[in-house]
Amino acid sequence: MGRDPKRAEAAAAELSRDTGNPRIEALTADVTRQRDLGQLADRVAREPLHVLINNAGVTRSRRELTEDGVEATFAGNVVAPYLLTRLLRPALAPGARVVNITGGVPKGGLDLDNLQGERSFVGCRSTTSASSRRWR
Ligand SMILES: NC(=O)c1ccc[n+]([C@@H]2O[C@H](COP(=O)([O-])OP(=O)(O)OC[C@H]3O[C@@H](n4cnc5c(N)ncnc54)[C@H](OP(=O)(O)O)[C@@H]3O)[C@@H](O)[C@H]2O)c1
């Protein structure tokens, strides 16, 4: 899955070529958009799912709100893996694995009163802090 259709298609074609597996399909979604996540889940849930890897990492140098009104790094790094996993839960096969990739937090804590960076926004730190602490 990628957010750019052309690059996603190219990656799928490369994977098919390298693995000899013709059943690799490119899907497109912007993980900061809840509507996209819903559409992605609808497509993916058509077959039993054995592995879900939430890998997309979103960084912004300044505070931006998504169309859902959520700060973008929080939307992409925290809301997206949670929401997608929840939407796909019924499709997970017995023994399926969900892998969440996150960034590390060198120092500093998580300000639970400022999850969406309304009081202060520190870019990359907001991203890594939000994603790492959420999944520990
Ligand atoms: N690199 C590191 O040192 C490091 C360390 C710790 C953890 N991580 C974690 O590892 C994961 C992958 O990071 P990486 O190093 O491979 O970084 P990366 O090269 O920047 O990859 C991030 C991926 O996320 C995609 N992405 C970004 N915003 C998106 C959106 N709104 N919707 C859909 N996809 C989106 C990017 O797509 P585009 O190509 O379209 O931008 C890219 O494929 C992240 O979760 C990151 O936090 C990385």
The ligand as an SDF file (V2000), in Angstrom:
LIG
                    3D

 48 52  0  0  0  0  0  0  0  0999 V2000
   14.4720    5.4580    9.4680 N   0  0  0  0  0  0  0  0  0  0  0  0
   14.6280    5.3830   10.7790 C   0  0  0  0  0  0  0  0  0  0  0  0
   15.7040    5.6680   11.3370 O   0  0  0  0  0  0  0  0  0  0  0  0
   13.5170    4.9180   11.6640 C   0  0  0  0  0  0  0  0  0  0  0  0
   13.7930    4.7340   13.0030 C   0  0  0  0  0  0  0  0  0  0  0  0
   12.7890    4.2830   13.8260 C   0  0  0  0  0  0  0  0  0  0  0  0
   11.5320    4.0250   13.3240 C   0  0  0  0  0  0  0  0  0  0  0  0
   11.2570    4.2380   12.0170 N   0  0  0  0  0  0  0  0  0  0  0  0
    9.9030    3.9560   11.5640 C   0  0  0  0  0  0  0  0  0  0  0  0
    9.9220    3.0890   10.4470 O   0  0  0  0  0  0  0  0  0  0  0  0
    8.7840    3.3500    9.6390 C   0  0  0  0  0  0  0  0  0  0  0  0
    9.2600    3.5480    8.2270 C   0  0  0  0  0  0  0  0  0  0  0  0
   10.1300    4.6350    8.2140 O   0  0  0  0  0  0  0  0  0  0  0  0
   11.2490    4.8450    7.0960 P   0  0  0  0  0  0  0  0  0  0  0  0
   12.5100    5.0940    7.7660 O   0  0  0  0  0  0  0  0  0  0  0  0
   11.1330    3.7680    6.0660 O   0  0  0  0  0  0  0  0  0  0  0  0
   10.7670    6.2410    6.5620 O   0  0  0  0  0  0  0  0  0  0  0  0
   10.3650    6.7010    5.1370 P   0  0  0  0  0  0  0  0  0  0  0  0
   11.3540    6.2450    4.1330 O   0  0  0  0  0  0  0  0  0  0  0  0
   10.0370    8.1560    5.2330 O   0  0  0  0  0  0  0  0  0  0  0  0
    9.0500    5.8630    4.8920 O   0  0  0  0  0  0  0  0  0  0  0  0
    7.8540    6.2720    5.4010 C   0  0  0  0  0  0  0  0  0  0  0  0
    6.7980    5.6630    4.4980 C   0  0  0  0  0  0  0  0  0  0  0  0
    5.5380    6.1000    4.9690 O   0  0  0  0  0  0  0  0  0  0  0  0
    4.8220    6.5750    3.8470 C   0  0  0  0  0  0  0  0  0  0  0  0
    3.8960    7.6100    4.2160 N   0  0  0  0  0  0  0  0  0  0  0  0
    4.1800    8.8190    4.7570 C   0  0  0  0  0  0  0  0  0  0  0  0
    3.0490    9.5260    4.9410 N   0  0  0  0  0  0  0  0  0  0  0  0
    2.0480    8.7350    4.4870 C   0  0  0  0  0  0  0  0  0  0  0  0
    0.6570    8.9000    4.3920 C   0  0  0  0  0  0  0  0  0  0  0  0
    0.0610   10.0220    4.8310 N   0  0  0  0  0  0  0  0  0  0  0  0
   -0.0870    7.8910    3.8760 N   0  0  0  0  0  0  0  0  0  0  0  0
    0.5090    6.7510    3.4380 C   0  0  0  0  0  0  0  0  0  0  0  0
    1.8240    6.5340    3.5070 N   0  0  0  0  0  0  0  0  0  0  0  0
    2.5790    7.5230    4.0130 C   0  0  0  0  0  0  0  0  0  0  0  0
    5.8660    7.1170    2.9200 C   0  0  0  0  0  0  0  0  0  0  0  0
    5.3250    7.2080    1.6520 O   0  0  0  0  0  0  0  0  0  0  0  0
    5.9170    8.2200    0.5540 P   0  0  0  0  0  0  0  0  0  0  0  0
    7.0250    7.4750   -0.1070 O   0  0  0  0  0  0  0  0  0  0  0  0
    4.7410    8.4860   -0.3280 O   0  0  0  0  0  0  0  0  0  0  0  0
    6.3910    9.4360    1.2770 O   0  0  0  0  0  0  0  0  0  0  0  0
    6.9620    6.1030    3.0570 C   0  0  0  0  0  0  0  0  0  0  0  0
    6.7300    4.9940    2.2170 O   0  0  0  0  0  0  0  0  0  0  0  0
    8.0950    4.5850   10.2170 C   0  0  0  0  0  0  0  0  0  0  0  0
    6.9800    4.1750   10.9770 O   0  0  0  0  0  0  0  0  0  0  0  0
    9.1410    5.1930   11.0950 C   0  0  0  0  0  0  0  0  0  0  0  0
    8.5910    5.8920   12.1950 O   0  0  0  0  0  0  0  0  0  0  0  0
   12.2150    4.6660   11.1710 C   0  0  0  0  0  0  0  0  0  0  0  0
  1  2  1  0
  2  3  2  0
  2  4  1  0
  4  5  1  0
  4 48  2  0
  5  6  2  0
  6  7  1  0
  7  8  2  0
  8  9  1  0
  8 48  1  0
  9 10  1  0
  9 46  1  0
 10 11  1  0
 11 12  1  0
 11 44  1  0
 12 13  1  0
 13 14  1  0
 14 15  2  0
 14 16  1  0
 14 17  1  0
 17 18  1  0
 18 19  2  0
 18 20  1  0
 18 21  1  0
 21 22  1  0
 22 23  1  0
 23 24  1  0
 23 42  1  0
 24 25  1  0
 25 26  1  0
 25 36  1  0
 26 27  1  0
 26 35  1  0
 27 28  2  0
 28 29  1  0
 29 30  1  0
 29 35  2  0
 30 31  1  0
 30 32  2  0
 32 33  1  0
 33 34  2  0
 34 35  1  0
 36 37  1  0
 36 42  1  0
 37 38  1  0
 38 39  2  0
 38 40  1  0
 38 41  1  0
 42 43  1  0
 44 45  1  0
 44 46  1  0
 46 47  1  0
M  CHG  2   8   1  16  -1
M  END
$$$$
